[in-house]
Amino acid sequence: MEKFIANNVPMERWTVGASTYETCLTRGARLIYWKLNLPTGVRNILHWPEGADFSLDKIGLVRGGNPILFPFMGRNYADGEKFFWKDNAGVKRPMPQHGFARDCEFEFIETSDKHALLRLIPNARAEACYPFKYEFRVRYEFRELFVRCTFEFENRDQQPLPWCAGHHFYFTLPWHKGLSRSDYTIKIPSKKQWRHAADGKLIPFADLKGSTEFTFDNPGLPDCIFTNLKDSMVVFGPKSGEENISVKVGEEPIPDSWAAVVTWTPDSEAPFYCVEPWMGPPNSPEHKNGLRFAEPGRTETFVTEVSLI
């Protein structure tokens, strides 16, 4: 690992074969770049916008890299009130969209030439949202053609603690000159699809029903929540089948029925498309689908792998 300063903040760089990873791990455990060095040039696997603000209170909102979503993803509601949730005792607490980890400091526990392990340092905002005793760790393992990220959630409290975390990968797309979104497909082996309504409810989405392969210009793809996955692998890339990317959801061959993949982009012109592996759908503390409880003294994990295949 090489440490350096860029944008007046500490950064890290891992070079593993043809892959170079650049990170800002002390700020949101953020993976910034994944660059693949090819004979024809550099391919940016992940998108990162030029001129992005790296300050701790701004980096969480940057549309790029891999924001860490913890303890819950998406929008949460309590009694119809947006950006709130209720704990086990029924106490209403604030919860920003996608949680607070992407806006928090992290500190290194250990590093090597191919991995890093970090722990979240809760700030006042995090403690107001989630005032429990726990340790949330993020482990990155960097390899030439894949990266593995493991969430480790250790309950140090005297009660079961709920969590439902995920990733928000901003993948560069298209990544070939002269191609458009219509030239790329994604295969998601899902039996059910949903929308997240403005009141927090999950609404069945029928537009994509009956198919597991879509082009990225499909108007039903943005903001779609895919569940009941028949396989843990989601694969996308050009129609030629070359230079595909795969995203593995969890460690089991068939994920839990409420494990989710979310596809999102803000508009048709954005230079990225997000393919997001989540432990469950948004608003899990309310509807309970995909919500997990870590028992006192136990550590739970959620593993995601992104591979170039």
PLY file of the C-alpha trace (Angstrom):
ply
format ascii 1.0
element vertex 309
property float x
property float y
property float z
element edge 308
property int vertex1
property int vertex2
end_header
0.00 0.00 0.00
1.18 3.48 -0.87
-0.04 6.46 1.13
-0.17 9.89 -0.48
-1.92 13.25 -0.23
-4.39 14.43 -2.87
-7.06 17.10 -2.64
-5.48 17.94 0.75
-6.67 14.62 2.23
-4.91 11.32 2.96
-5.31 8.75 0.21
-4.14 5.19 -0.37
-3.14 3.25 -3.47
-2.92 -0.48 -4.07
-1.37 -1.83 -7.26
-2.11 -5.51 -7.88
-1.07 -6.70 -11.32
-2.95 -4.71 -13.94
-5.33 -3.16 -11.39
-4.79 0.04 -9.43
-7.13 0.91 -6.57
-7.21 4.36 -5.02
-9.09 4.95 -1.79
-9.90 7.52 0.86
-10.55 5.00 3.58
-10.44 7.33 6.57
-13.42 9.18 5.09
-16.38 6.86 4.74
-14.15 3.85 3.96
-14.48 5.10 0.40
-13.16 3.20 -2.60
-12.58 5.98 -5.14
-11.03 4.48 -8.26
-10.49 1.07 -9.75
-8.35 1.41 -12.86
-7.44 -1.47 -15.14
-4.25 -0.92 -17.13
-4.67 -2.39 -20.61
-2.37 -2.35 -23.67
-4.92 0.00 -25.26
-5.01 2.36 -22.27
-6.61 2.70 -18.85
-10.16 1.50 -18.22
-11.93 3.10 -15.27
-14.13 0.43 -13.72
-15.60 2.90 -11.24
-16.66 6.45 -12.01
-15.39 9.39 -9.93
-16.32 12.97 -10.91
-13.64 15.58 -11.46
-13.50 18.29 -8.84
-15.31 16.23 -6.20
-15.29 17.62 -2.65
-13.33 15.33 -0.32
-14.22 17.15 2.90
-15.74 14.81 5.47
-19.14 16.50 5.41
-19.31 16.43 1.59
-17.64 13.21 0.39
-20.64 11.11 1.43
-22.77 12.80 -1.23
-20.28 12.46 -4.09
-21.70 10.35 -6.90
-18.77 8.08 -7.48
-16.69 5.18 -6.22
-18.36 2.95 -3.63
-20.26 4.65 -0.78
-20.81 2.37 2.22
-24.46 2.20 3.27
-24.87 1.43 7.00
-26.77 0.68 9.18
-29.68 0.89 6.72
-30.02 1.75 3.04
-32.35 4.00 1.11
-35.07 6.10 2.72
-36.45 5.09 6.10
-39.81 6.05 7.60
-41.39 5.96 11.06
-45.12 6.66 11.37
-44.96 8.11 7.88
-42.17 10.51 8.78
-39.30 10.38 6.31
-35.70 9.90 7.46
-36.66 8.34 10.76
-36.82 4.81 12.11
-38.01 3.03 15.24
-35.70 0.90 17.38
-36.62 -2.30 19.25
-38.24 -0.28 22.06
-40.34 1.77 19.65
-38.23 4.92 20.09
-38.23 7.11 16.99
-34.76 8.13 15.88
-33.36 10.04 12.89
-31.79 8.14 10.00
-30.43 9.94 6.92
-30.78 8.40 3.50
-28.39 5.45 3.16
-27.40 5.72 6.82
-24.40 7.58 8.23
-21.29 5.49 7.49
-20.50 7.28 4.23
-20.17 10.52 6.24
-18.14 9.11 9.13
-14.47 8.84 9.89
-12.86 5.40 9.84
-9.55 4.31 11.31
-7.16 1.60 10.16
-6.95 -1.62 12.15
-4.57 -3.38 9.80
-3.21 -3.18 6.25
-1.06 -5.16 3.85
-0.11 -4.96 0.20
-3.49 -6.49 -0.72
-5.98 -5.64 2.02
-7.21 -3.13 4.58
-9.40 -3.47 7.66
-11.07 -0.38 9.14
-13.47 0.50 11.92
-16.08 3.23 11.95
-15.69 6.07 14.45
-19.24 7.19 15.28
-19.71 10.96 15.37
-22.48 12.87 17.17
-24.83 12.39 14.24
-24.24 8.65 14.17
-24.78 8.36 17.91
-28.08 10.22 17.67
-29.23 7.87 14.91
-27.93 4.64 16.42
-27.00 5.03 20.12
-25.88 1.47 20.78
-22.66 -0.34 21.61
-21.22 -1.95 18.50
-18.25 -2.01 16.16
-18.71 -1.76 12.42
-15.71 -2.83 10.36
-15.06 -2.79 6.61
-12.54 -5.19 5.12
-11.28 -4.70 1.55
-9.33 -7.40 -0.26
-7.72 -6.21 -3.48
-6.80 -8.61 -6.28
-5.90 -8.14 -9.92
-9.33 -8.90 -11.35
-11.64 -8.65 -8.35
-12.23 -6.82 -5.11
-13.97 -8.34 -2.09
-15.57 -6.22 0.59
-16.75 -7.67 3.90
-18.88 -5.85 6.43
-18.30 -7.02 10.00
-20.94 -5.91 12.50
-20.08 -6.77 16.10
-22.80 -6.32 18.71
-21.28 -5.12 22.01
-24.63 -4.17 23.49
-26.97 -6.11 25.78
-29.79 -6.36 23.22
-30.14 -7.61 19.63
-29.20 -4.87 17.17
-30.87 -4.48 13.75
-28.94 -3.76 10.58
-29.42 -3.98 6.83
-26.41 -2.60 4.98
-25.22 -2.41 1.38
-23.05 -0.90 -1.35
-23.61 1.84 -3.92
-21.10 1.04 -6.69
-20.91 3.71 -9.40
-19.81 1.74 -12.45
-18.51 3.61 -15.48
-20.94 3.01 -18.34
-20.50 2.96 -21.24
-16.81 2.12 -21.06
-16.20 1.83 -24.81
-16.01 4.79 -27.15
-18.81 4.85 -29.66
-21.15 2.66 -27.59
-24.24 3.70 -25.65
-26.33 2.18 -22.87
-28.35 0.25 -25.44
-25.19 -1.70 -26.30
-24.84 -3.08 -22.75
-26.97 -5.66 -20.97
-27.38 -6.75 -17.38
-28.50 -10.19 -16.24
-30.26 -10.24 -12.86
-31.70 -13.65 -11.89
-34.63 -12.15 -9.98
-38.17 -13.43 -9.54
-39.62 -10.25 -8.01
-39.13 -6.53 -8.62
-40.27 -3.55 -6.58
-40.51 0.22 -6.39
-40.09 2.20 -3.19
-43.12 4.45 -2.80
-43.05 7.98 -1.40
-44.65 6.74 1.83
-42.01 4.05 2.36
-44.04 1.07 1.16
-42.73 -1.51 -1.31
-44.85 -1.70 -4.46
-44.63 -4.68 -6.84
-43.23 -3.56 -10.21
-44.57 -5.55 -13.13
-42.84 -3.80 -16.07
-39.76 -6.06 -15.92
-41.56 -9.23 -14.84
-40.79 -12.40 -16.77
-37.30 -11.34 -17.89
-33.87 -11.56 -16.31
-31.85 -9.70 -18.95
-32.18 -6.02 -19.79
-30.37 -3.35 -21.76
-29.22 -0.36 -19.74
-31.48 1.99 -21.70
-34.57 0.14 -20.42
-36.81 2.85 -18.87
-37.89 0.46 -16.10
-34.36 -0.17 -14.84
-33.63 3.00 -12.82
-34.77 2.74 -9.19
-35.74 -0.92 -9.55
-35.33 -3.22 -6.54
-34.70 -6.86 -7.49
-35.32 -9.59 -4.90
-35.86 -13.38 -4.78
-32.56 -13.91 -6.57
-32.16 -17.40 -8.05
-28.39 -16.96 -8.13
-25.93 -14.77 -6.26
-24.22 -13.53 -9.46
-25.31 -10.43 -11.37
-23.45 -9.99 -14.66
-23.36 -7.00 -16.98
-21.34 -5.81 -19.95
-21.41 -5.25 -23.72
-23.68 -7.42 -25.84
-20.59 -9.05 -27.33
-20.04 -10.77 -23.98
-16.50 -9.41 -23.63
-15.18 -7.49 -20.62
-18.12 -8.38 -18.38
-18.39 -7.34 -14.75
-19.96 -9.60 -12.14
-21.30 -8.64 -8.73
-21.75 -11.38 -6.15
-24.39 -10.83 -3.47
-23.41 -12.57 -0.24
-21.57 -15.87 0.18
-24.35 -18.38 -0.49
-25.07 -19.72 -4.00
-28.67 -18.59 -3.58
-29.08 -15.45 -1.43
-31.78 -14.91 1.16
-35.13 -14.22 -0.54
-35.06 -10.55 0.50
-31.44 -9.89 -0.45
-31.63 -7.16 -3.09
-29.90 -5.68 -6.10
-30.82 -2.09 -6.88
-30.17 -0.46 -10.25
-30.03 3.33 -10.39
-28.91 6.26 -12.49
-30.09 9.89 -12.24
-30.71 10.39 -15.96
-29.93 9.07 -19.42
-26.80 11.19 -19.80
-24.94 10.22 -16.62
-21.55 8.55 -17.31
-22.31 5.82 -14.76
-24.88 3.24 -13.76
-25.16 1.97 -10.20
-25.50 -1.75 -9.53
-25.99 -2.04 -5.78
-25.92 -5.25 -3.69
-27.98 -4.75 -0.53
-28.83 -7.03 2.36
-32.49 -6.15 1.85
-34.82 -3.51 0.38
-35.01 0.07 1.68
-37.00 0.91 4.85
-36.21 -2.49 6.36
-36.69 -1.38 10.02
-40.36 -0.76 9.24
-41.37 -3.68 6.99
-38.69 -6.05 8.44
-37.90 -7.65 5.07
-34.17 -8.30 4.83
-33.59 -6.89 8.31
-31.08 -8.84 10.40
-30.49 -8.82 14.14
-27.03 -9.33 15.57
-27.27 -11.00 18.97
-25.23 -9.62 21.91
-21.61 -10.71 21.69
-21.97 -11.92 18.10
-20.43 -10.66 14.86
-22.39 -10.82 11.61
-20.98 -10.33 8.13
-22.11 -9.37 4.65
-19.76 -10.14 1.76
-19.75 -8.68 -1.73
-17.37 -9.40 -4.60
-16.93 -7.49 -7.85
-15.05 -9.36 -10.56
-13.91 -8.69 -14.10
-14.78 -11.85 -16.05
0 1
1 2
2 3
3 4
4 5
5 6
6 7
7 8
8 9
9 10
10 11
11 12
12 13
13 14
14 15
15 16
16 17
17 18
18 19
19 20
20 21
21 22
22 23
23 24
24 25
25 26
26 27
27 28
28 29
29 30
30 31
31 32
32 33
33 34
34 35
35 36
36 37
37 38
38 39
39 40
40 41
41 42
42 43
43 44
44 45
45 46
46 47
47 48
48 49
49 50
50 51
51 52
52 53
53 54
54 55
55 56
56 57
57 58
58 59
59 60
60 61
61 62
62 63
63 64
64 65
65 66
66 67
67 68
68 69
69 70
70 71
71 72
72 73
73 74
74 75
75 76
76 77
77 78
78 79
79 80
80 81
81 82
82 83
83 84
84 85
85 86
86 87
87 88
88 89
89 90
90 91
91 92
92 93
93 94
94 95
95 96
96 97
97 98
98 99
99 100
100 101
101 102
102 103
103 104
104 105
105 106
106 107
107 108
108 109
109 110
110 111
111 112
112 113
113 114
114 115
115 116
116 117
117 118
118 119
119 120
120 121
121 122
122 123
123 124
124 125
125 126
126 127
127 128
128 129
129 130
130 131
131 132
132 133
133 134
134 135
135 136
136 137
137 138
138 139
139 140
140 141
141 142
142 143
143 144
144 145
145 146
146 147
147 148
148 149
149 150
150 151
151 152
152 153
153 154
154 155
155 156
156 157
157 158
158 159
159 160
160 161
161 162
162 163
163 164
164 165
165 166
166 167
167 168
168 169
169 170
170 171
171 172
172 173
173 174
174 175
175 176
176 177
177 178
178 179
179 180
180 181
181 182
182 183
183 184
184 185
185 186
186 187
187 188
188 189
189 190
190 191
191 192
192 193
193 194
194 195
195 196
196 197
197 198
198 199
199 200
200 201
201 202
202 203
203 204
204 205
205 206
206 207
207 208
208 209
209 210
210 211
211 212
212 213
213 214
214 215
215 216
216 217
217 218
218 219
219 220
220 221
221 222
222 223
223 224
224 225
225 226
226 227
227 228
228 229
229 230
230 231
231 232
232 233
233 234
234 235
235 236
236 237
237 238
238 239
239 240
240 241
241 242
242 243
243 244
244 245
245 246
246 247
247 248
248 249
249 250
250 251
251 252
252 253
253 254
254 255
255 256
256 257
257 258
258 259
259 260
260 261
261 262
262 263
263 264
264 265
265 266
266 267
267 268
268 269
269 270
270 271
271 272
272 273
273 274
274 275
275 276
276 277
277 278
278 279
279 280
280 281
281 282
282 283
283 284
284 285
285 286
286 287
287 288
288 289
289 290
290 291
291 292
292 293
293 294
294 295
295 296
296 297
297 298
298 299
299 300
300 301
301 302
302 303
303 304
304 305
305 306
306 307
307 308
